[in-house]
């Protein structure tokens, strides 16, 4: 199997789903790989929320030629999304 490119799946909560788009900046880290910090961006989103969890799936594809990431490895993904705007008709404090 070729693992030179890996795909990371991220489940985003409903409150953030509208702000996550293709190209949303991301930083990937892992406590399993010392010093790992990869800047990337979202490559695709599902657009639909999971009916039971109310989460949206986003994916990030990464170059993994150095083999630092392995299938099934847990990583932390920080997405940079703008603050949520109040919903239409919502009162501001």
Phi, psi and omega in degrees: 000147181257117180246029179290339172233135178236156179242125178256129178258131182237132175258119183254139179293154183308320183297336180258350188302320182296331184274345183268122182224169173303129181098352178301127182298144180218148172235127182252129176227165177210134176288346181276341181236103183301131177080002181288123174207107184245124175272133181207201177205162179295132181258336175199155176228159183275341183072331182257148175269145173293129186298325183271323183265343184061034179245151177250139179272130173236152180233148177231124175262136183230148169287130183228037183300333180279352177073017182295327181258139181240151177304134179086353180292139176275134177228164174254132179242124175253115178263138178264103179240146178292156178301146181293137174277147179298144179296154179305130178086355180283142180279143175265143179291000000 
